[in-house]
Amino acid sequence: MEQFEEEICCILNICCGGANNRDAKAALAKKLVASAGLQADQAATVSAYIMETFDLAPSGSLKAYRDAVAKMAREYPYQDEDA
């Protein structure tokens, strides 16, 4: 996991967020410009989409949870409620 930078805390809504996640979106957009090479307007659009669609956590921190859910899902056969 990458070193926990102040902007990462903001992106994860730990230390800031603002109305409608304004500060978190801005921090993520700034990170996308610096790390992914996006233009500022592209980064703002992508940031808004990500923050409105997903809950974020540091990379690797949810692996055990994800593995447990996947294991449970494989244990029970899918049931189509519309059938």
Secondary structure as the mmCIF struct_conf table of DSSP 4:
data_model
#
loop_
_struct_conf.conf_type_id
_struct_conf.id
_struct_conf.beg_label_comp_id
_struct_conf.beg_label_asym_id
_struct_conf.beg_label_seq_id
_struct_conf.end_label_comp_id
_struct_conf.end_label_asym_id
_struct_conf.end_label_seq_id
HELX_RH_AL_P HELX_RH_AL_P1 GLU A 6 ILE A 11
TURN_TY1_P TURN_TY1_P1 LEU A 12 ASN A 13
BEND BEND1 ILE A 14 CYS A 15
HELX_RH_3T_P HELX_RH_3T_P1 ALA A 19 ASN A 21
HELX_RH_AL_P HELX_RH_AL_P2 ARG A 22 ALA A 36
HELX_RH_AL_P HELX_RH_AL_P3 ALA A 40 THR A 53
TURN_TY1_P TURN_TY1_P2 SER A 59 LEU A 62
HELX_RH_AL_P HELX_RH_AL_P4 LYS A 63 GLU A 75
BEND BEND2 TYR A 76 TYR A 76
TURN_TY1_P TURN_TY1_P3 GLU A 81 ASP A 82
#
